[in-house]
């Protein structure tokens, strides 16, 4: 998993700017399948609740999400 992509996913979800899965993948310059793998990774390994809002066509956090990326 590329931490830069995970950071971008987090930022776009927080900003409410993901769009559909296809649009989201395009913004990240990855395939929709890779996006799916990243989301599954974040859900299972990072315990992040990520949902897709069909009405708004965007991904959202199902609960408060505070990811911390530290560069020391």
Secondary structure, DSSP 8 states (H G I E B T S, - for coil): --HHHHHHHHHHHHHT---SHHHHHHHHTS-HHHHHHHHHHHHHHS---EEEETTTTEEEESS---------
